[in-house]
Amino acid sequence: MKIIGLTGGIGMGKSTAAGFFRRAGIAVFDADATVHALQSPGGAAIAPIGAAFPGTVRDRTLDRAALRSAVLGQPDALKRLERIVHPLVRAAEYRFVQRARRAGARAVVMDIPLLLEIDGIRRIDLVLVVSAPRAVQVHRVGLRRRMDRAQVEAVIARQMPDQEKRRRADVVVTTGLSRFHATMRLRRLLAELRAGGPIRRPHIRRIREMRAIDCTIPGRAWLGRPRFKRLR
């Protein structure tokens, strides 16, 4: 079974690509939806978050605004939150993949926005990055989030640069030209998967080489040490 990692910056078209795979009958793991469920009333992350960040949980319900205030601009607090949430998401990923294996699926898609930032490629067979020109990205995010350009640019600046994501990808799907163009590219990829062709990962050695260099460059905090084991 092939495990496809779907990622890309905000407003790049991950939802469109994920929807394509779902319509094609391929199961998609939605990391964002999983995090939301974990932090919803009764979710597995509620109790540990409440213990780690007093005042953020009331009546077993997470006060998301209070949590944002608790971690915003606080690297140590954010890492503490990640240590709570990330293992729970990984466990959900593992269960998802195992269910798909038992069902005899030939492929699954893992829709994980921070796939490359958290070194998630170690558990992925193919990295698919969706990308669009900066102007298109800014326009999409501005419409969706009702933010002005300065606010959108600030959000984008906190993410791994699109150029870096593209360099680390096995496949890049451009979504800024037209929906038809993106769909045709996805259809070709799907045809290759169904034909059972080999999926190579030529970028792995390159990433390791880049990490050896980038870890010495200030500002490259997202190039940390590997945290996860690959799912098999």
VOGU-3710 file (C-alpha; in Angstrom, 3 decimals, decimal comma):
1> mkiigltggi> 0,000/0,000/0,000  1,305/3,421/-0,986  1,134/6,232/1,568  0,883/9,624/-0,108  1,655/12,710/1,928  -0,356/15,735/0,807  0,928/19,094/1,974  1,385/22,729/1,025  1,099/26,188/2,473  -2,110/27,877/3,526
11> gmgkstaagf> -4,365/28,676/0,577  -2,447/26,450/-1,834  -5,262/24,012/-2,602  -4,868/21,047/-0,251  -8,637/20,758/0,203  -9,181/20,631/-3,559  -6,582/17,890/-3,959  -7,938/15,928/-0,978  -11,440/16,157/-2,429  -10,187/14,756/-5,727
21> frragiavfd> -8,735/11,685/-4,018  -11,881/11,136/-1,960  -14,037/11,225/-5,088  -11,651/8,685/-6,621  -12,355/6,322/-3,723  -9,048/6,798/-1,894  -9,256/7,293/1,856  -7,853/10,598/3,127  -6,572/11,290/6,617  -7,272/14,920/7,562
31> adatvhalqs> -4,774/16,042/10,200  -6,512/19,383/10,810  -9,875/17,688/11,364  -8,216/15,203/13,691  -6,704/17,995/15,800  -10,087/19,725/15,945  -11,748/16,500/17,108  -9,073/15,936/19,760  -9,723/19,424/21,094  -13,525/19,202/20,925
41> pggaaiapig> -15,611/18,408/24,033  -14,762/14,874/25,094  -11,635/14,816/22,931  -8,525/13,046/24,156  -6,504/16,267/24,243  -8,885/18,214/26,486  -7,719/16,898/29,862  -3,957/17,159/29,249  -4,328/20,630/27,717  -6,345/21,763/30,725
51> aafpgtvrdr> -3,655/20,460/33,057  -0,818/22,052/31,110  -2,554/25,381/30,510  -4,793/26,271/33,462  -7,809/28,363/32,529  -8,019/27,149/28,929  -10,591/24,422/29,630  -13,950/25,115/31,250  -16,672/22,493/31,717  -14,575/20,062/29,658
61> tldraalrsa> -14,672/22,505/26,723  -11,564/24,127/25,283  -11,457/27,915/25,172  -9,550/28,214/21,910  -9,000/31,948/22,282  -7,474/31,419/25,722  -5,225/28,669/24,373  -4,062/30,874/21,510  -3,221/33,605/24,001  -1,308/31,108/26,137
71> vlgqpdalkr> 0,963/29,944/23,305  1,141/32,991/21,028  4,699/34,258/21,010  5,687/31,660/23,620  7,933/29,025/21,967  8,196/26,908/25,117  4,421/26,904/25,586  3,899/25,981/21,940  6,323/23,075/22,263  4,453/21,928/25,371
81> lerivhplvr> 1,200/21,964/23,406  2,816/20,074/20,527  4,052/17,386/22,933  0,426/16,836/23,909  -1,215/16,979/20,507  1,323/15,449/18,120  1,478/11,970/19,708  -2,333/11,805/19,707  -2,439/12,747/16,021  0,258/10,178/15,255
91> aaeyrfvqra> -1,780/7,494/17,019  -4,819/8,448/14,937  -2,689/8,315/11,777  -1,440/4,857/12,704  -4,954/3,549/13,286  -6,089/5,047/9,971  -3,273/3,388/8,018  -3,765/0,028/9,710  -7,503/0,056/8,933  -6,702/0,801/5,299
101> rragaravvm> -4,172/-2,049/5,157  -6,658/-4,495/6,608  -9,233/-3,327/4,060  -6,793/-4,062/1,240  -6,425/-0,451/0,074  -3,785/0,142/-2,571  -3,161/3,717/-1,467  -4,118/6,285/1,161  -3,578/10,029/1,352  -2,332/11,762/4,489
111> dipllleidg> -3,416/15,421/4,359  -0,902/16,948/6,797  -0,170/20,693/6,530  3,054/20,414/8,591  4,248/17,190/6,971  7,661/18,587/6,041  8,104/20,798/9,086  7,788/17,837/11,457  9,903/15,535/9,286  6,812/13,526/8,406
121> irridlvlvv> 8,324/12,217/5,181  9,943/9,432/7,186  6,585/7,658/7,191  5,478/8,600/3,654  6,087/6,889/0,301  5,432/9,934/-1,866  5,322/13,627/-0,981  2,745/15,604/-2,966  2,979/19,377/-2,629  0,263/21,689/-3,919
131> sapravqvhr> 1,481/25,126/-4,912  0,234/28,370/-6,410  1,719/31,777/-7,213  2,064/34,075/-4,203  -0,571/36,515/-5,481  -3,117/33,702/-5,839  -2,286/32,386/-2,368  -2,698/35,813/-0,768  -6,012/36,366/-2,545  -7,390/32,978/-1,474
141> vglrrrmdra> -6,377/33,347/2,154  -7,690/36,893/2,309  -11,098/35,800/1,053  -11,284/32,784/3,335  -10,025/34,394/6,520  -11,302/37,939/5,864  -7,867/39,391/6,504  -6,053/42,248/4,826  -2,861/41,681/2,853  -0,552/42,515/5,763
151> qveaviarqm> -2,280/39,977/7,997  -2,156/37,322/5,266  1,536/37,968/4,631  2,220/37,591/8,360  0,505/34,185/8,404  2,406/33,006/5,323  5,713/34,215/6,761  5,343/31,836/9,713  5,247/28,816/7,402  7,979/26,979/5,548
161> pdqekrrrad> 8,552/28,841/2,253  6,702/27,442/-0,743  9,956/27,193/-2,680  11,384/24,961/0,042  8,312/22,723/0,033  8,518/22,372/-3,746  12,186/21,434/-3,509  11,388/18,687/-1,015  8,475/17,243/-3,009  8,299/14,155/-5,191
171> vvvttglsrf> 5,334/15,606/-7,078  4,232/19,242/-7,331  0,696/20,079/-8,426  0,177/23,700/-9,430  -3,295/24,882/-8,472  -2,985/28,510/-9,518  -3,521/28,024/-13,245  -6,975/26,462/-13,277  -8,946/23,718/-11,568  -8,849/21,771/-14,859
181> hatmrlrrll> -5,038/21,913/-15,000  -4,684/20,733/-11,386  -7,244/17,967/-11,875  -5,479/16,634/-14,971  -2,183/16,476/-13,074  -3,855/14,608/-10,232  -5,492/12,221/-12,684  -2,105/11,356/-14,184  -0,725/10,665/-10,723  -3,731/8,509/-9,857
191> aelraggpir> -3,320/6,529/-13,088  0,316/5,847/-12,209  -0,674/4,638/-8,750  -3,358/2,347/-10,121  -0,944/0,959/-12,691  1,232/-0,158/-9,795  4,321/1,659/-11,008  7,206/2,113/-8,563  7,246/5,297/-6,516  10,756/6,502/-5,897
201> rphirrirem> 11,792/9,088/-3,370  14,863/10,758/-4,909  14,591/13,679/-2,527  15,498/11,774/0,652  19,275/12,010/0,351  18,933/15,652/-0,747  16,875/16,467/2,339  19,429/14,865/4,621  22,180/16,859/2,951  20,162/20,064/3,261
211> raidctipgr> 19,449/19,379/6,930  23,153/18,998/7,629  23,666/22,464/6,171  20,447/24,195/7,216  20,620/23,220/10,867  23,590/25,555/11,186  21,748/28,511/9,628  19,921/30,884/12,006  16,180/31,025/11,451  15,862/27,431/10,268
221> awlgrprfkr> 14,202/26,168/13,463  11,750/24,031/11,483  14,622/21,789/10,376  14,791/19,858/13,606  15,813/16,344/14,405  13,545/13,492/13,237  10,745/12,930/15,736  8,726/10,109/14,277  9,147/6,567/13,102  7,748/5,593/9,762
231> lr> 4,496/3,686/9,659  4,801/0,240/8,146
//
